[in-house]
Amino acid sequence: MSTSRDTITTRQATLARNAVMIVFAANGFGFASWMARIPQIRDALGLQPSELGRVLLALAIGAVIALPTSGFVVNKIGAARTVAGGSVLAGGSLIMAGIGVDPIASVVAVAAFLATLGYGTGTWDVAMNVEGAAVERQLDRAIMPRFHAAFSLGTVLGAALGAAATWLSIAVPIHLGVTGAAVIVVTLVSTRNFLPRQTEESHDDATPAAPKVPVWHAWREPRTLLIGLLVLSFALIEGIANDWLAVGLVDGYEVSNAVGSAGFAVFVAAMTLGRLSGPWFLDRYGRAPVVRTSGLLAATGAFLVVISGNLVLAGVGILLWGIGASLGFPVGMSAASDEPHLAPARVSVVASIGYTAFLAGPPLLGWIGDHEGVLTALAVATGAGLLGTSVASVLREKKTKTPERVDADRR
């Protein structure tokens, strides 16, 4: 029986694949551009750690609100329009957040635009994953990890350019203004090559629809809850570095803001390396051993950053931290999807638990930073790494045979 795959040419599928990679990279680029300038923004607004934590919380709140609403938006207007709209909101919010720092110099304005940045980025994130899954079906090959690697590469570029902008003393509003405009233009152009909407929504007529499972049922499954706890721990490991690593280096090692931004760039580069190489280790050793090792690496790396007192050793710690942070979140989501007909409910539960880290992390670290210093507060990542390691055995998968796929995207 024919499917919608027959109506899409190889060229269309390839263009769509490339477009999805670009929008993944643009999403990471815009996100990291903001994160790289946090030390300078903190100084410009005169924020204490707890105050900075509350400002960063606005970004997390916007992203979390996007989770339950973005699916509705994608269903209504399609992935291409949702990604385009999300990029306009995110890019515009970057521009306005920069203006909120200077000349407005308003904490309230910055927090408000961070909330809209979080919502725009979160909605865009969900929609581009929907489009990526549709492209994956058309190519008949699992290429989603490549899309997420593109996101990580975007964060590396954004962090590196952010560090360079700080070193060159380029004003925050100029840097974020150019970044926001570039993100909008690149994404709007790229979405023109997305698949037709009817292709995104189509299914193989020969495959019967699986029965829907209530989300409340998944909340009663011990394994699903433990996977959620694991995802929460790795989200905290990553989120702490995203929000606080640069500030911790500046305050704890008395380095310049540019060096702090460079440290964050090293972290995202190490995390990108982990995501690019991770599939080989996962295929060879399995999910549980790899993620258990990842948690130990992250815990060790964060501990080195906190206690070493030496910038070179701290750099080694950042590398270990980044590599260790790379796999727990995506592998946890994959484990929640082991049984396809139960995947929607289980992924919803796991995501809800995991994203709690993005809500709790900024105020928790800010409170500790006020009392013990931001560098000491980074030790929370060590505890999160040990927690992730302790529950990694829940990721053990059942061995199933899957038919070999044609490498349709290698062209």
C-alpha positions in Angstrom: 0.0 0.0 0.0 1.4 3.4 -0.9 2.3 6.0 1.6 3.0 9.7 1.5 6.7 8.9 1.0 6.0 8.2 -2.6 4.9 11.8 -3.2 8.2 13.4 -2.0 11.2 13.5 -4.2 14.7 12.7 -3.0 15.6 16.4 -3.6 12.7 17.6 -1.5 13.6 15.3 1.4 17.3 16.3 1.2 16.4 20.0 1.2 14.1 19.5 4.2 16.8 17.6 6.0 19.3 20.4 5.5 16.8 23.0 6.5 16.0 21.2 9.7 19.7 21.0 10.6 20.0 24.7 10.0 17.1 25.7 12.2 18.4 23.3 15.0 21.8 25.1 14.7 20.1 28.6 14.7 18.2 27.7 17.9 21.3 26.7 19.7 23.2 29.7 18.4 20.6 32.2 19.7 20.4 30.4 23.1 24.2 30.3 23.6 24.6 33.9 22.5 22.6 35.0 25.5 24.2 32.6 27.9 27.7 33.7 26.9 27.0 37.3 27.9 25.5 36.6 31.4 28.6 37.8 33.4 28.6 41.2 31.6 24.8 41.5 31.9 25.0 40.7 35.6 27.6 43.5 36.0 25.6 46.0 33.9 22.4 45.4 36.0 24.3 45.2 39.3 22.7 41.8 40.3 23.4 39.7 43.3 23.4 35.9 42.6 19.9 35.4 44.0 18.6 38.3 41.9 20.3 36.9 38.8 18.7 33.5 39.6 15.3 35.1 39.6 16.0 36.8 36.2 17.1 33.5 34.7 14.0 31.8 36.1 11.9 34.0 33.8 13.6 32.2 30.8 12.8 28.8 32.2 9.2 29.7 33.0 8.7 30.8 29.4 10.2 27.6 28.1 8.1 25.4 30.4 4.9 27.2 29.4 5.7 26.4 25.8 5.7 22.6 26.4 2.0 22.0 26.8 0.9 24.7 24.3 3.4 24.1 21.4 1.8 20.8 20.3 -1.6 22.6 19.9 0.1 25.3 17.8 1.9 22.8 15.6 -1.4 21.0 15.0 -3.1 24.2 14.1 -0.6 25.8 11.7 2.1 23.2 11.0 5.7 22.9 11.9 7.1 25.3 9.3 4.9 28.2 10.5 5.5 27.4 14.1 9.2 27.3 13.7 9.1 30.6 11.8 6.9 32.3 14.4 9.0 31.0 17.2 12.2 32.3 15.6 10.6 35.7 15.2 9.5 35.8 18.8 12.9 34.4 20.1 15.0 36.7 17.8 13.0 39.7 18.6 13.2 38.9 22.3 17.0 38.7 22.1 17.1 42.1 20.5 14.8 43.6 23.1 16.6 41.9 26.0 19.8 43.6 24.9 18.0 46.9 24.8 16.7 46.1 28.3 20.3 45.8 29.5 21.3 49.1 27.8 20.1 51.8 27.5 16.9 50.9 29.5 18.9 49.2 32.3 15.7 47.6 33.7 15.7 44.2 35.4 12.0 43.9 34.9 12.3 44.6 31.2 15.1 42.0 30.8 13.1 39.4 32.7 10.0 40.0 30.6 11.8 39.6 27.4 13.6 36.5 28.7 10.2 35.0 29.3 9.2 35.6 25.7 12.6 34.3 24.6 12.0 31.1 26.5 8.5 30.7 25.1 9.6 31.4 21.5 12.6 29.1 21.8 10.6 26.3 23.4 7.8 26.4 20.9 10.4 26.5 18.1 12.2 23.5 19.7 9.1 21.3 19.8 8.1 22.2 16.2 11.6 21.6 14.7 11.6 18.1 16.4 8.2 17.4 14.8 9.6 18.4 11.4 12.8 16.3 12.1 10.7 13.2 12.8 8.8 13.8 9.6 12.0 14.1 7.6 13.3 11.0 9.3 10.3 9.0 8.2 10.7 10.3 4.6 14.4 9.2 4.5 13.6 6.0 6.3 16.7 6.4 8.5 17.2 7.4 12.1 19.0 10.8 11.7 17.5 12.7 14.7 20.9 12.5 16.6 22.4 14.5 13.7 19.8 17.3 14.2 20.6 17.5 17.9 24.3 17.6 17.1 23.6 20.5 14.8 22.0 22.3 17.8 25.1 21.6 19.9 27.3 23.0 17.1 25.2 26.1 17.1 25.7 26.5 20.8 29.5 26.2 20.3 29.4 28.9 17.6 27.2 31.2 19.7 29.3 30.7 22.8 32.6 31.3 20.9 31.3 34.5 19.2 29.8 35.6 22.6 33.3 35.2 24.2 34.8 37.1 21.3 32.3 39.9 21.6 33.0 40.2 25.3 36.8 40.3 24.7 36.4 42.9 22.0 34.1 45.0 24.4 31.2 44.9 21.9 28.1 46.2 23.7 25.5 43.7 24.7 22.6 45.3 22.7 24.7 45.4 19.5 25.8 41.8 19.9 22.3 40.5 20.8 20.7 42.8 18.2 22.8 41.4 15.4 22.3 37.8 16.7 18.6 38.1 17.0 18.2 39.5 13.5 20.4 36.8 12.0 18.5 34.1 13.8 15.2 35.4 12.3 16.5 35.7 8.8 18.2 32.4 8.6 15.3 30.5 10.1 12.6 32.2 7.9 14.6 31.3 4.8 15.2 27.7 5.9 11.6 26.9 6.8 10.7 27.5 3.1 12.3 24.1 2.4 10.4 22.2 5.1 8.2 19.3 4.0 4.6 20.0 2.9 2.3 20.1 5.9 0.2 17.1 4.7 3.5 15.1 4.6 4.3 16.0 8.2 0.9 14.7 9.3 0.7 11.6 7.2 1.1 8.0 8.4 1.4 4.7 6.7 -2.1 3.4 5.9 -1.0 -0.1 6.6 -0.1 0.7 10.1 -3.0 0.7 12.5 -3.2 3.5 15.0 -2.0 2.4 18.5 -4.4 3.0 21.4 -3.9 6.1 23.4 -2.7 5.7 27.0 -3.7 8.2 29.6 -0.9 10.3 31.0 -2.0 9.5 34.6 -1.2 5.9 33.9 2.4 6.7 33.2 2.6 8.7 36.5 2.0 5.4 38.3 4.9 3.5 36.7 8.0 3.3 38.9 10.4 2.9 35.9 9.0 6.0 34.2 9.3 8.0 37.4 12.9 6.9 37.8 13.7 7.8 34.2 12.2 11.2 35.0 14.5 11.5 38.0 17.5 10.6 35.8 16.5 13.2 33.2 16.0 15.8 36.0 19.5 15.1 37.3 21.2 15.6 33.8 19.0 18.6 33.1 20.4 20.1 36.3 23.9 19.2 35.3 23.6 21.0 32.0 21.5 23.9 33.2 23.9 24.8 36.0 26.7 25.1 33.5 24.6 27.1 31.0 23.5 29.6 33.6 26.3 29.8 36.1 29.6 28.4 34.9 30.8 31.7 33.3 29.8 33.7 36.4 31.4 31.1 38.7 34.7 31.3 36.8 34.7 35.1 36.9 33.9 35.3 40.6 35.8 32.2 41.9 39.0 32.5 39.8 39.0 36.3 39.4 39.2 36.2 35.6 37.7 38.5 33.1 34.2 38.2 31.7 35.8 37.1 28.4 37.6 34.2 30.0 34.4 33.3 31.8 32.5 33.2 28.5 35.4 31.2 27.0 34.9 28.6 29.7 31.3 28.3 28.8 32.3 27.8 25.2 34.6 25.0 26.2 31.7 23.3 28.0 29.3 23.4 25.1 32.1 22.2 22.8 32.8 19.2 25.1 29.1 18.5 25.2 28.9 18.6 21.4 31.8 16.1 21.2 29.9 13.8 23.6 26.8 13.9 21.5 28.6 13.3 18.3 30.6 10.3 19.7 27.9 9.1 22.0 26.0 6.8 19.6 29.2 4.7 19.0 29.5 4.1 22.8 25.8 3.5 23.2 25.8 0.9 20.4 28.9 -0.8 21.8 28.3 -0.8 25.6 24.5 -0.1 26.0 22.6 2.8 27.6 23.0 2.1 31.3 26.8 1.7 31.5 27.4 4.7 29.2 25.0 7.0 31.1 26.4 5.8 34.5 29.9 6.7 33.3 28.6 10.0 32.0 27.2 10.9 35.4 30.5 10.1 37.1 32.4 12.2 34.5 30.1 15.2 35.1 30.4 14.9 38.9 34.2 14.7 38.7 34.4 17.6 36.3 32.2 19.9 38.3 34.1 18.9 41.5 37.4 19.8 39.9 36.0 23.2 38.8 34.9 24.0 42.3 37.9 22.8 44.4 41.0 22.9 42.1 41.9 26.5 42.5 43.9 26.2 39.3 42.5 27.5 36.0 44.1 24.7 34.0 42.7 22.0 36.2 39.4 23.8 36.1 39.6 23.7 32.3 40.0 19.9 32.5 37.1 19.8 34.8 34.9 21.8 32.3 35.8 19.3 29.6 34.8 16.3 31.8 31.6 18.1 32.9 30.6 18.9 29.3 31.2 15.3 28.1 29.4 13.9 31.1 26.4 16.2 30.6 25.9 15.3 26.9 23.9 12.0 26.9 21.7 11.6 30.0 18.8 13.8 28.8 18.4 12.5 25.2 19.1 8.8 26.3 16.5 9.2 29.0 13.9 10.4 26.5 14.8 7.5 24.2 14.3 5.0 27.1 10.9 6.6 27.8 10.0 5.8 24.2 10.9 2.1 24.2 7.3 1.0 23.7 5.9 3.2 20.9 2.2 3.0 21.9 3.1 4.2 25.4 5.7 6.7 24.4 3.6 9.9 24.3 2.3 9.5 27.8 5.7 8.4 29.2 7.7 11.1 27.4 5.2 13.7 28.7 5.8 12.5 32.3 9.6 12.3 31.9 9.7 15.8 30.3 7.6 17.3 33.1 9.8 15.9 35.8 13.0 16.7 33.9 12.1 20.4 33.2 11.6 20.9 37.0 15.4 21.3 37.0 15.2 24.4 34.8 12.6 25.9 37.2 14.4 25.0 40.5 18.0 25.4 39.3 18.3 29.2 39.0 16.8 30.2 42.4 18.6 27.3 44.2 22.0 28.2 42.8 21.3 31.9 43.3 20.5 31.3 47.0 23.6 29.2 47.6 25.6 31.8 45.6 24.5 34.5 48.0 25.6 32.6 51.0 28.6 30.6 49.8 29.7 32.1 46.5 28.7 31.1 43.0 31.8 28.9 42.5 30.8 26.8 45.5 27.2 26.6 44.3 28.4 24.8 41.2 29.0 21.8 43.5 25.3 21.0 43.1 26.2 19.6 39.7 28.4 17.1 41.4 25.5 15.9 43.5 23.3 15.8 40.4 25.9 13.7 38.6 26.0 11.2 41.4 22.2 11.0 41.5 22.1 10.3 37.7 24.7 7.6 38.1 22.8 5.9 40.9 19.6 5.5 38.9 21.2 4.8 35.5 20.3 1.0 35.6 16.7 2.0 34.8 17.8 2.6 31.3 18.5 -1.1 30.5 16.8 -1.8 27.2 15.2 -5.0 25.8 17.1 -6.3 22.8 14.9 -6.1 19.7 15.7 -6.8 16.2 15.1 -4.0 13.7 15.4 -4.3 9.9 18.3 -2.6 8.3 17.5 0.7 6.7 18.8 2.1 3.4 21.2 5.0 4.0 18.9 7.3 2.1 20.3 10.5 3.6 23.9 9.8 2.5 24.0 11.9 -0.6 
